[in-house]
Amino acid sequence: MRTPEAARVAIPMVLSRATAQGPPGAVLYMLLDAARDPLIYEWLSTLGDKVESRSLYQGDLGTSLAHVSPYLLQLRNADDEGWRFAVAGYGRNWGVFLVANADFAEVRRHLRKFNIVYREDKTPLVFRFYDPRVLRRFLPTCIVGELQRFFGPVDAFLAEDEEGTSLIRFTLRGGELLQTRLPAGV
């Protein structure tokens, strides 16, 4: 039987396979939600230059909300310090993963477009698309143009499932949203 604990151990291998399924030169990123657990910001603060990471917020807002901001991390090899976020946060909705054949700055610039959305009455709202529970529900509701805009340079979004035992890989092919379940654990 799969458990979130078993999945947590297997997640680096599952993510490596998901990255290999992307285009040549694809890079794995994690989009972390520092508001989910104070440990996230504490760990981010100790990384220094070991892992490329940056908040999606900037300026005064980024400074004042640094401890609860969404952060983009580039995950490289299995020895990378960033992998501890993937392992520790799996099953706890700490964030989502994405595969892109684009550099860090381009991916960050693209994702920043979705931080704020507006209601019909023009009231701004924070859009927490980096929460796997939100992403899983949001993507299937989108029409083709919305999906194309949201994916941009991203080849795949990966979010843990409700039970924390699998990743759901979302890809866009020919305007159609495809969902593939990638089991983790045993």
JONORDA-V982767 format. One record per pair of residues at least 12 apart in sequence whose C-alpha atoms are under 6 Angstrom apart, sorted by the first residue. I is the first residue (numbers start at 1). GAP is how many residues later the second one is. D is the distance in whole Angstrom. If there is no record, write none. Layout:
[[I;GAP;D] [I;GAP;D]]
This chain:
[[2;163;6] [2;183;6] [2;184;5] [3;162;6] [4;87;6] [4;160;5] [4;161;5] [6;179;4] [7;158;5] [7;177;5] [7;178;4] [8;79;5] [8;82;6] [10;174;6] [10;175;5] [19;80;6] [25;76;6] [26;74;5] [26;75;4] [27;72;6] [27;73;5] [27;74;6] [28;47;5] [28;70;6] [28;71;5] [29;44;5] [29;45;4] [29;46;5] [29;68;6] [29;69;5] [30;42;6] [30;43;5] [30;66;6] [30;67;4] [31;40;6] [31;41;5] [31;64;5] [31;65;5] [31;66;6] [32;38;5] [32;39;5] [32;62;6] [32;63;4] [33;37;5] [33;61;6] [33;62;5] [34;34;5] [34;35;5] [34;36;6] [35;33;4] [36;58;6] [41;26;6] [52;21;6] [52;22;6] [53;19;5] [53;20;4] [54;17;5] [54;18;5] [55;15;6] [55;16;4] [56;14;6] [56;15;6] [56;56;6] [91;73;4] [93;39;6] [95;35;5] [95;36;5] [96;34;6] [96;36;6] [96;62;6] [96;63;5] [97;60;6] [97;61;5] [98;58;6] [98;59;4] [98;60;6] [99;56;6] [99;57;5] [100;54;5] [100;55;5] [115;12;5] [132;27;5] [144;31;5] [156;14;5] [156;15;5] [157;12;6] [157;13;5] [165;19;6] [166;16;5] [166;17;4] [166;18;5] [167;14;6] [167;15;5] [168;12;6] [168;13;5]]
